[in-house]
Amino acid sequence: MQGATAMRHVPVYLLCVLLLVALCAARLTNANPAGEQRGVVHTVFLWLKQPGNQAHREHLMQATQRLRQIPGVLDIRFGEAISSDRTIVDDSFDVGIYFYFNDVASMNRYLVHPLHQKTVQEDIKPLVSEIRAHDFHDMHIESE
């Protein structure tokens, strides 16, 4: 009788184990190996039509600041290229912009948001000759 009772509970235990595995798998799809949530980094590099034009840099910085209003944008950083003699470093751009999002879906919503579209068309494209973007998951490597 005791064996029969134990056998009836096996499917419940199995169901609990499967549920736990499914929850862990769902969590790991959005986490790095350390188990932390992965964010998304969107970097944009701009080459000015008039390289070195400080007024144009300032205009781009102000336009970039407005993009903070778009839902899903967690952080924005804006800066100028650092000159380098290292051959591996591309310092040919004038302006770099760093955006941080929780996930790819948030970044994708940002990209089609009307304020982003308007800023690109009215503020960025008139001043720049080239735009390059790079997107990647933030794996957040802990320092020791």
CNS distance restraints for C-alpha pairs under 8 A (distance, minus, plus):
assign (resid   1 and name CA) (resid   5 and name CA) 6.43 0.50 0.50
assign (resid   2 and name CA) (resid   6 and name CA) 6.36 0.50 0.50
assign (resid   3 and name CA) (resid   7 and name CA) 6.19 0.50 0.50
assign (resid   4 and name CA) (resid   8 and name CA) 6.40 0.50 0.50
assign (resid   5 and name CA) (resid   9 and name CA) 6.71 0.50 0.50
assign (resid   6 and name CA) (resid  10 and name CA) 6.60 0.50 0.50
assign (resid   7 and name CA) (resid  11 and name CA) 7.88 0.50 0.50
assign (resid   8 and name CA) (resid  12 and name CA) 7.90 0.50 0.50
assign (resid   9 and name CA) (resid  13 and name CA) 6.30 0.50 0.50
assign (resid  10 and name CA) (resid  14 and name CA) 5.94 0.50 0.50
assign (resid  11 and name CA) (resid  15 and name CA) 5.91 0.50 0.50
assign (resid  12 and name CA) (resid  16 and name CA) 6.19 0.50 0.50
assign (resid  13 and name CA) (resid  17 and name CA) 6.17 0.50 0.50
assign (resid  14 and name CA) (resid  18 and name CA) 6.11 0.50 0.50
assign (resid  15 and name CA) (resid  19 and name CA) 6.08 0.50 0.50
assign (resid  16 and name CA) (resid  20 and name CA) 6.13 0.50 0.50
assign (resid  17 and name CA) (resid  21 and name CA) 6.16 0.50 0.50
assign (resid  18 and name CA) (resid  22 and name CA) 6.13 0.50 0.50
assign (resid  19 and name CA) (resid  23 and name CA) 6.18 0.50 0.50
assign (resid  20 and name CA) (resid  24 and name CA) 6.16 0.50 0.50
assign (resid  21 and name CA) (resid  25 and name CA) 6.07 0.50 0.50
assign (resid  22 and name CA) (resid  26 and name CA) 6.17 0.50 0.50
assign (resid  23 and name CA) (resid  27 and name CA) 6.23 0.50 0.50
assign (resid  24 and name CA) (resid  28 and name CA) 6.11 0.50 0.50
assign (resid  25 and name CA) (resid  29 and name CA) 6.35 0.50 0.50
assign (resid  26 and name CA) (resid  30 and name CA) 7.20 0.50 0.50
assign (resid  27 and name CA) (resid  31 and name CA) 6.34 0.50 0.50
assign (resid  28 and name CA) (resid  32 and name CA) 7.03 0.50 0.50
assign (resid  28 and name CA) (resid  33 and name CA) 7.91 0.50 0.50
assign (resid  28 and name CA) (resid  35 and name CA) 6.76 0.50 0.50
assign (resid  30 and name CA) (resid  37 and name CA) 5.69 0.50 0.50
assign (resid  30 and name CA) (resid  38 and name CA) 5.63 0.50 0.50
assign (resid  31 and name CA) (resid  35 and name CA) 5.12 0.50 0.50
assign (resid  31 and name CA) (resid  36 and name CA) 4.99 0.50 0.50
assign (resid  31 and name CA) (resid  37 and name CA) 4.39 0.50 0.50
assign (resid  31 and name CA) (resid  38 and name CA) 5.09 0.50 0.50
assign (resid  31 and name CA) (resid 139 and name CA) 7.85 0.50 0.50
assign (resid  32 and name CA) (resid  36 and name CA) 5.60 0.50 0.50
assign (resid  32 and name CA) (resid  37 and name CA) 6.61 0.50 0.50
assign (resid  32 and name CA) (resid  38 and name CA) 6.17 0.50 0.50
assign (resid  32 and name CA) (resid 139 and name CA) 5.49 0.50 0.50
assign (resid  32 and name CA) (resid 140 and name CA) 7.65 0.50 0.50
assign (resid  36 and name CA) (resid 140 and name CA) 7.86 0.50 0.50
assign (resid  38 and name CA) (resid 102 and name CA) 7.19 0.50 0.50
assign (resid  38 and name CA) (resid 103 and name CA) 7.31 0.50 0.50
assign (resid  38 and name CA) (resid 137 and name CA) 6.19 0.50 0.50
assign (resid  38 and name CA) (resid 138 and name CA) 5.38 0.50 0.50
assign (resid  38 and name CA) (resid 139 and name CA) 5.83 0.50 0.50
assign (resid  38 and name CA) (resid 140 and name CA) 7.50 0.50 0.50
assign (resid  39 and name CA) (resid 100 and name CA) 7.00 0.50 0.50
assign (resid  39 and name CA) (resid 101 and name CA) 5.74 0.50 0.50
assign (resid  39 and name CA) (resid 102 and name CA) 4.53 0.50 0.50
assign (resid  39 and name CA) (resid 103 and name CA) 5.36 0.50 0.50
assign (resid  39 and name CA) (resid 137 and name CA) 5.76 0.50 0.50
assign (resid  39 and name CA) (resid 138 and name CA) 5.05 0.50 0.50
assign (resid  39 and name CA) (resid 139 and name CA) 7.61 0.50 0.50
assign (resid  40 and name CA) (resid 100 and name CA) 5.79 0.50 0.50
assign (resid  40 and name CA) (resid 101 and name CA) 5.06 0.50 0.50
assign (resid  40 and name CA) (resid 102 and name CA) 6.02 0.50 0.50
assign (resid  40 and name CA) (resid 103 and name CA) 5.37 0.50 0.50
assign (resid  40 and name CA) (resid 104 and name CA) 6.23 0.50 0.50
assign (resid  40 and name CA) (resid 107 and name CA) 7.47 0.50 0.50
assign (resid  40 and name CA) (resid 135 and name CA) 7.05 0.50 0.50
assign (resid  40 and name CA) (resid 136 and name CA) 5.78 0.50 0.50
assign (resid  40 and name CA) (resid 137 and name CA) 4.57 0.50 0.50
assign (resid  40 and name CA) (resid 138 and name CA) 5.56 0.50 0.50
assign (resid  41 and name CA) (resid  98 and name CA) 6.98 0.50 0.50
assign (resid  41 and name CA) (resid  99 and name CA) 5.77 0.50 0.50
assign (resid  41 and name CA) (resid 100 and name CA) 4.82 0.50 0.50
assign (resid  41 and name CA) (resid 101 and name CA) 6.51 0.50 0.50
assign (resid  41 and name CA) (resid 135 and name CA) 5.58 0.50 0.50
assign (resid  41 and name CA) (resid 136 and name CA) 5.37 0.50 0.50
assign (resid  41 and name CA) (resid 137 and name CA) 6.16 0.50 0.50
assign (resid  41 and name CA) (resid 138 and name CA) 6.34 0.50 0.50
assign (resid  42 and name CA) (resid  98 and name CA) 5.99 0.50 0.50
assign (resid  42 and name CA) (resid  99 and name CA) 5.03 0.50 0.50
assign (resid  42 and name CA) (resid 100 and name CA) 6.39 0.50 0.50
assign (resid  42 and name CA) (resid 107 and name CA) 7.76 0.50 0.50
assign (resid  42 and name CA) (resid 133 and name CA) 6.94 0.50 0.50
assign (resid  42 and name CA) (resid 134 and name CA) 5.82 0.50 0.50
assign (resid  42 and name CA) (resid 135 and name CA) 4.48 0.50 0.50
assign (resid  42 and name CA) (resid 136 and name CA) 6.77 0.50 0.50
assign (resid  43 and name CA) (resid  96 and name CA) 7.15 0.50 0.50
assign (resid  43 and name CA) (resid  97 and name CA) 5.62 0.50 0.50
assign (resid  43 and name CA) (resid  98 and name CA) 4.60 0.50 0.50
assign (resid  43 and name CA) (resid  99 and name CA) 6.17 0.50 0.50
assign (resid  43 and name CA) (resid 133 and name CA) 5.39 0.50 0.50
assign (resid  43 and name CA) (resid 134 and name CA) 5.17 0.50 0.50
assign (resid  43 and name CA) (resid 135 and name CA) 6.32 0.50 0.50
assign (resid  44 and name CA) (resid  96 and name CA) 5.75 0.50 0.50
assign (resid  44 and name CA) (resid  97 and name CA) 5.08 0.50 0.50
assign (resid  44 and name CA) (resid  98 and name CA) 6.58 0.50 0.50
assign (resid  44 and name CA) (resid 131 and name CA) 6.88 0.50 0.50
assign (resid  44 and name CA) (resid 132 and name CA) 5.64 0.50 0.50
assign (resid  44 and name CA) (resid 133 and name CA) 4.30 0.50 0.50
assign (resid  44 and name CA) (resid 134 and name CA) 6.59 0.50 0.50
assign (resid  45 and name CA) (resid  93 and name CA) 6.26 0.50 0.50
assign (resid  45 and name CA) (resid  94 and name CA) 7.54 0.50 0.50
assign (resid  45 and name CA) (resid  95 and name CA) 5.81 0.50 0.50
assign (resid  45 and name CA) (resid  96 and name CA) 4.55 0.50 0.50
assign (resid  45 and name CA) (resid  97 and name CA) 6.43 0.50 0.50
assign (resid  45 and name CA) (resid 131 and name CA) 5.73 0.50 0.50
assign (resid  45 and name CA) (resid 132 and name CA) 5.16 0.50 0.50
assign (resid  45 and name CA) (resid 133 and name CA) 6.24 0.50 0.50
assign (resid  46 and name CA) (resid  93 and name CA) 5.72 0.50 0.50
assign (resid  46 and name CA) (resid  94 and name CA) 5.88 0.50 0.50
assign (resid  46 and name CA) (resid  95 and name CA) 5.09 0.50 0.50
assign (resid  46 and name CA) (resid  96 and name CA) 6.34 0.50 0.50
assign (resid  46 and name CA) (resid 128 and name CA) 6.35 0.50 0.50
assign (resid  46 and name CA) (resid 129 and name CA) 7.69 0.50 0.50
assign (resid  46 and name CA) (resid 130 and name CA) 5.88 0.50 0.50
assign (resid  46 and name CA) (resid 131 and name CA) 4.83 0.50 0.50
assign (resid  46 and name CA) (resid 132 and name CA) 6.72 0.50 0.50
assign (resid  47 and name CA) (resid  51 and name CA) 7.06 0.50 0.50
assign (resid  47 and name CA) (resid  92 and name CA) 7.62 0.50 0.50
assign (resid  47 and name CA) (resid  93 and name CA) 4.84 0.50 0.50
assign (resid  47 and name CA) (resid  94 and name CA) 5.13 0.50 0.50
assign (resid  47 and name CA) (resid  95 and name CA) 6.78 0.50 0.50
assign (resid  47 and name CA) (resid 128 and name CA) 5.45 0.50 0.50
assign (resid  47 and name CA) (resid 129 and name CA) 5.67 0.50 0.50
assign (resid  47 and name CA) (resid 130 and name CA) 5.16 0.50 0.50
assign (resid  47 and name CA) (resid 131 and name CA) 6.61 0.50 0.50
assign (resid  48 and name CA) (resid  52 and name CA) 7.49 0.50 0.50
assign (resid  48 and name CA) (resid  53 and name CA) 7.66 0.50 0.50
assign (resid  48 and name CA) (resid  56 and name CA) 7.83 0.50 0.50
assign (resid  48 and name CA) (resid  93 and name CA) 7.79 0.50 0.50
assign (resid  48 and name CA) (resid  94 and name CA) 6.21 0.50 0.50
assign (resid  48 and name CA) (resid  95 and name CA) 7.97 0.50 0.50
assign (resid  48 and name CA) (resid 127 and name CA) 5.87 0.50 0.50
assign (resid  48 and name CA) (resid 128 and name CA) 4.16 0.50 0.50
assign (resid  48 and name CA) (resid 129 and name CA) 5.71 0.50 0.50
assign (resid  48 and name CA) (resid 130 and name CA) 7.37 0.50 0.50
assign (resid  49 and name CA) (resid 127 and name CA) 5.78 0.50 0.50
assign (resid  49 and name CA) (resid 128 and name CA) 4.87 0.50 0.50
assign (resid  49 and name CA) (resid 129 and name CA) 4.95 0.50 0.50
assign (resid  50 and name CA) (resid 127 and name CA) 7.65 0.50 0.50
assign (resid  50 and name CA) (resid 128 and name CA) 7.89 0.50 0.50
assign (resid  51 and name CA) (resid  94 and name CA) 6.69 0.50 0.50
assign (resid  52 and name CA) (resid  94 and name CA) 6.99 0.50 0.50
assign (resid  53 and name CA) (resid  57 and name CA) 6.48 0.50 0.50
assign (resid  54 and name CA) (resid  58 and name CA) 6.16 0.50 0.50
assign (resid  55 and name CA) (resid  59 and name CA) 6.20 0.50 0.50
assign (resid  56 and name CA) (resid  60 and name CA) 6.18 0.50 0.50
assign (resid  56 and name CA) (resid 127 and name CA) 6.79 0.50 0.50
assign (resid  57 and name CA) (resid  61 and name CA) 6.15 0.50 0.50
assign (resid  57 and name CA) (resid  95 and name CA) 7.29 0.50 0.50
assign (resid  58 and name CA) (resid  62 and name CA) 6.27 0.50 0.50
assign (resid  59 and name CA) (resid  63 and name CA) 6.22 0.50 0.50
assign (resid  59 and name CA) (resid 123 and name CA) 7.60 0.50 0.50
assign (resid  60 and name CA) (resid  64 and name CA) 6.01 0.50 0.50
assign (resid  60 and name CA) (resid 123 and name CA) 6.78 0.50 0.50
assign (resid  60 and name CA) (resid 124 and name CA) 6.55 0.50 0.50
assign (resid  61 and name CA) (resid  65 and name CA) 6.21 0.50 0.50
assign (resid  61 and name CA) (resid  78 and name CA) 6.72 0.50 0.50
assign (resid  62 and name CA) (resid  66 and name CA) 6.69 0.50 0.50
assign (resid  63 and name CA) (resid  67 and name CA) 7.02 0.50 0.50
assign (resid  63 and name CA) (resid 119 and name CA) 6.54 0.50 0.50
assign (resid  63 and name CA) (resid 123 and name CA) 6.60 0.50 0.50
assign (resid  64 and name CA) (resid  68 and name CA) 7.50 0.50 0.50
assign (resid  64 and name CA) (resid  76 and name CA) 7.98 0.50 0.50
assign (resid  64 and name CA) (resid  78 and name CA) 7.79 0.50 0.50
assign (resid  64 and name CA) (resid 119 and name CA) 7.98 0.50 0.50
assign (resid  65 and name CA) (resid  76 and name CA) 7.79 0.50 0.50
assign (resid  67 and name CA) (resid  73 and name CA) 7.87 0.50 0.50
assign (resid  67 and name CA) (resid 115 and name CA) 7.01 0.50 0.50
assign (resid  67 and name CA) (resid 116 and name CA) 6.51 0.50 0.50
assign (resid  68 and name CA) (resid  73 and name CA) 6.04 0.50 0.50
assign (resid  68 and name CA) (resid  74 and name CA) 7.81 0.50 0.50
assign (resid  68 and name CA) (resid  75 and name CA) 7.49 0.50 0.50
assign (resid  68 and name CA) (resid  76 and name CA) 7.13 0.50 0.50
assign (resid  69 and name CA) (resid  73 and name CA) 7.67 0.50 0.50
assign (resid  70 and name CA) (resid 110 and name CA) 6.57 0.50 0.50
assign (resid  70 and name CA) (resid 113 and name CA) 7.38 0.50 0.50
assign (resid  70 and name CA) (resid 115 and name CA) 7.36 0.50 0.50
assign (resid  70 and name CA) (resid 116 and name CA) 7.91 0.50 0.50
assign (resid  71 and name CA) (resid 106 and name CA) 7.95 0.50 0.50
assign (resid  71 and name CA) (resid 110 and name CA) 7.29 0.50 0.50
assign (resid  72 and name CA) (resid 101 and name CA) 6.05 0.50 0.50
assign (resid  72 and name CA) (resid 102 and name CA) 7.15 0.50 0.50
assign (resid  72 and name CA) (resid 106 and name CA) 5.27 0.50 0.50
assign (resid  72 and name CA) (resid 107 and name CA) 7.15 0.50 0.50
assign (resid  72 and name CA) (resid 109 and name CA) 7.95 0.50 0.50
assign (resid  72 and name CA) (resid 110 and name CA) 6.98 0.50 0.50
assign (resid  73 and name CA) (resid  99 and name CA) 7.00 0.50 0.50
assign (resid  73 and name CA) (resid 100 and name CA) 6.22 0.50 0.50
assign (resid  73 and name CA) (resid 101 and name CA) 5.44 0.50 0.50
assign (resid  73 and name CA) (resid 106 and name CA) 7.61 0.50 0.50
assign (resid  73 and name CA) (resid 107 and name CA) 7.69 0.50 0.50
assign (resid  73 and name CA) (resid 110 and name CA) 7.43 0.50 0.50
assign (resid  74 and name CA) (resid  99 and name CA) 7.51 0.50 0.50
assign (resid  74 and name CA) (resid 100 and name CA) 5.42 0.50 0.50
assign (resid  74 and name CA) (resid 101 and name CA) 5.45 0.50 0.50
assign (resid  74 and name CA) (resid 102 and name CA) 7.36 0.50 0.50
assign (resid  75 and name CA) (resid  98 and name CA) 7.82 0.50 0.50
assign (resid  75 and name CA) (resid  99 and name CA) 5.67 0.50 0.50
assign (resid  75 and name CA) (resid 100 and name CA) 5.02 0.50 0.50
assign (resid  75 and name CA) (resid 101 and name CA) 7.35 0.50 0.50
assign (resid  76 and name CA) (resid  97 and name CA) 7.04 0.50 0.50
assign (resid  76 and name CA) (resid  98 and name CA) 5.45 0.50 0.50
assign (resid  76 and name CA) (resid  99 and name CA) 4.57 0.50 0.50
assign (resid  76 and name CA) (resid 100 and name CA) 6.49 0.50 0.50
assign (resid  77 and name CA) (resid  97 and name CA) 5.64 0.50 0.50
assign (resid  77 and name CA) (resid  98 and name CA) 4.92 0.50 0.50
assign (resid  77 and name CA) (resid  99 and name CA) 6.64 0.50 0.50
assign (resid  78 and name CA) (resid  95 and name CA) 7.28 0.50 0.50
assign (resid  78 and name CA) (resid  96 and name CA) 5.92 0.50 0.50
assign (resid  78 and name CA) (resid  97 and name CA) 4.57 0.50 0.50
assign (resid  78 and name CA) (resid  98 and name CA) 6.45 0.50 0.50
assign (resid  79 and name CA) (resid  95 and name CA) 5.70 0.50 0.50
assign (resid  79 and name CA) (resid  96 and name CA) 5.33 0.50 0.50
assign (resid  79 and name CA) (resid  97 and name CA) 6.49 0.50 0.50
assign (resid  80 and name CA) (resid  93 and name CA) 8.00 0.50 0.50
assign (resid  80 and name CA) (resid  94 and name CA) 5.68 0.50 0.50
assign (resid  80 and name CA) (resid  95 and name CA) 4.63 0.50 0.50
assign (resid  80 and name CA) (resid  96 and name CA) 6.02 0.50 0.50
assign (resid  81 and name CA) (resid  91 and name CA) 5.62 0.50 0.50
assign (resid  81 and name CA) (resid  92 and name CA) 7.42 0.50 0.50
assign (resid  81 and name CA) (resid  93 and name CA) 6.20 0.50 0.50
assign (resid  81 and name CA) (resid  94 and name CA) 5.69 0.50 0.50
assign (resid  81 and name CA) (resid  95 and name CA) 6.11 0.50 0.50
assign (resid  81 and name CA) (resid  96 and name CA) 6.77 0.50 0.50
assign (resid  82 and name CA) (resid  91 and name CA) 6.21 0.50 0.50
assign (resid  83 and name CA) (resid  91 and name CA) 5.67 0.50 0.50
assign (resid  84 and name CA) (resid  89 and name CA) 6.59 0.50 0.50
assign (resid  84 and name CA) (resid  91 and name CA) 6.47 0.50 0.50
assign (resid  85 and name CA) (resid  89 and name CA) 7.75 0.50 0.50
assign (resid 101 and name CA) (resid 106 and name CA) 6.16 0.50 0.50
assign (resid 101 and name CA) (resid 107 and name CA) 6.02 0.50 0.50
assign (resid 102 and name CA) (resid 106 and name CA) 6.55 0.50 0.50
assign (resid 103 and name CA) (resid 107 and name CA) 6.58 0.50 0.50
assign (resid 104 and name CA) (resid 108 and name CA) 6.08 0.50 0.50
assign (resid 105 and name CA) (resid 109 and name CA) 6.20 0.50 0.50
assign (resid 106 and name CA) (resid 110 and name CA) 6.21 0.50 0.50
assign (resid 107 and name CA) (resid 111 and name CA) 6.25 0.50 0.50
assign (resid 108 and name CA) (resid 112 and name CA) 6.69 0.50 0.50
assign (resid 109 and name CA) (resid 113 and name CA) 6.08 0.50 0.50
assign (resid 110 and name CA) (resid 116 and name CA) 6.82 0.50 0.50
assign (resid 111 and name CA) (resid 116 and name CA) 6.31 0.50 0.50
assign (resid 111 and name CA) (resid 117 and name CA) 7.26 0.50 0.50
assign (resid 112 and name CA) (resid 116 and name CA) 6.84 0.50 0.50
assign (resid 112 and name CA) (resid 117 and name CA) 6.45 0.50 0.50
assign (resid 113 and name CA) (resid 117 and name CA) 6.28 0.50 0.50
assign (resid 114 and name CA) (resid 118 and name CA) 5.98 0.50 0.50
assign (resid 115 and name CA) (resid 119 and name CA) 6.02 0.50 0.50
assign (resid 116 and name CA) (resid 120 and name CA) 6.17 0.50 0.50
assign (resid 117 and name CA) (resid 121 and name CA) 6.25 0.50 0.50
assign (resid 118 and name CA) (resid 122 and name CA) 5.80 0.50 0.50
assign (resid 118 and name CA) (resid 123 and name CA) 7.74 0.50 0.50
assign (resid 119 and name CA) (resid 123 and name CA) 5.13 0.50 0.50
assign (resid 119 and name CA) (resid 124 and name CA) 6.42 0.50 0.50
assign (resid 120 and name CA) (resid 124 and name CA) 4.81 0.50 0.50
assign (resid 120 and name CA) (resid 125 and name CA) 5.90 0.50 0.50
assign (resid 121 and name CA) (resid 125 and name CA) 5.56 0.50 0.50
assign (resid 121 and name CA) (resid 126 and name CA) 7.39 0.50 0.50
assign (resid 122 and name CA) (resid 126 and name CA) 6.66 0.50 0.50
assign (resid 123 and name CA) (resid 127 and name CA) 7.07 0.50 0.50
assign (resid 124 and name CA) (resid 128 and name CA) 6.22 0.50 0.50
assign (resid 125 and name CA) (resid 129 and name CA) 7.44 0.50 0.50
